[in-house]
């Protein structure tokens, strides 16, 4: 696409917006029809994935921080939702899903140019596919909040989230789901173990390292202020994940149903594995442990959800709970990294484990652990596992390097971290001049 063509499309887009005219008039009417059952399911799945962020993730994270920062986390989730949605509309979808470049798409669909309500992607309206993928673009940068919670400036959050979405997330989407090089190699990532969980987890770890620990980390307890809120959010995440994984089939079929079943089983296995590890290590299971184990099981099954059977899903969920528990202990107690809400050990490590597991348990001929088949053209488990490993390592390195660079850039632009005095007061007051609770009226 030439530079002149891009300029013409962009000018026309802004003209249409200013006049209140839809840019879809640029395209000729489509002749394909969509499947009503698939469309109805995908509308529900889209709502479920948005429900994961708002209010699910917002409540889950909000309860985990201290009382003086609860509103800041809720605000960050809402702001990222709004910002990511607009960026996805203007340029994100086009760069992720148009063209056939090995690294990135093109600008043919800038502002959704050329897409009409009658256009079809697979068996659903193209606008619905855009919206479904938009909800993934919302939750991924929102997950990173857990790595820098309670100490990042709000202005820095906006700059970093926007740049990260465009420079890190969108290229990885194109690599795997948009026709890029990893997808061409046959990498399996059904619902975002690599695209969502590895990118968000690694970015959170890098952010935690660059910003440094919170004041008093390792010196005094930083317990969640409201576990009731966290458990409520966790329940919403569990329910919403049916849309996240089941919806990734993009149809009402056996793969969607299977993905929902294995999602639920892996979550349950993750819960049991985590609290069992806690029971052995600390003598008591915790409420925080069971909901974190749930998220570990869900994150680990996500890349494999459409490819493996129920027995393998339980094994993957158990492994996710145990491995992510060990990773959490290692990051906090050995490395002393203040990944505030354990994003990397749960989402990052879980995404890596699940992506590699998909390369094994997707294979047929494994008895009760058999899956539904490797990627087309794969000679065997070894070849598939090699592609999975290549994808994990490449995405990890790419995300880490670019995230570090973006954080340094944003620090130069607006400054990343609030001052120590402001941190002691809390982000709710210093960044937003509001309180999450009226402590005087409650007698606290």
Number of C-alpha atoms within 10 A of each C-alpha: 9 8 9 9 12 16 11 11 21 17 12 16 22 14 14 15 13 9 9 9 12 13 20 17 13 14 12 12 14 12 8 12 14 16 14 13 13 19 19 13 17 26 18 13 24 23 16 24 27 23 22 28 27 20 17 27 26 28 27 29 27 28 25 26 25 16 18 21 26 27 23 29 26 20 16 19 26 17 18 23 22 12 15 26 19 14 17 26 18 19 19 30 28 25 25 31 26 19 19 15 17 17 19 23 25 19 26 19 23 21 25 22 22 17 21 20 12 16 22 20 15 15 19 24 23 19 17 18 20 18 20 25 20 23 24 23 26 27 24 25 26 24 25 28 27 26 29 28 27 26 26 22 21 20 14 19 20 17 18 20 22 16 16 20 21 18 15 22 22 25 24 27 27 28 26 26 22 27 21 23 20 23 20 13 18 18 26 29 27 25 27 28 32 32 29 26 30 30 32 31 33 27 30 31 26 25 26 24 17 16 19 16 19 20 14 10 15 14 7 8 8 14 12 19 17 18 19 16 18 26 21 17 25 25 17 21 27 21 16 22 26 23 28 29 30 31 27 23 22 21 21 19 11 12 20 20 18 19 30 20 19 30 30 23 23 34 32 22 25 37 26 22 27 31 25 21 19 18 14 10 10 11 10 11 17 15 13 17 22 24 25 27 31 29 28 35 39 38 36 39 40 32 31 34 34 30 27 30 21 21 17 26 34 23 19 29 35 26 24 36 36 24 21 30 25 15 20 20 14 14 17 17 12 10 9 14 21 24 28 25 23 25 28 31 26 30 31 30 26 34 35 25 25 31 30 25 23 33 30 26 26 26 20 17 12 12 8 11 19 19 26 15 18 25 20 9 10 15 10 15 19 12 17 26 21 14 20 27 18 15 26 22 13 14 21 20 13 14 24 20 14 17 25 15 12 19 24 17 15 18 17 10 12 14 15 25 19 20 12 12 10 15 20 16 12 24 26 22 17 19 17 13 9 14 17 14 13 10 9 7 7 7 6 7
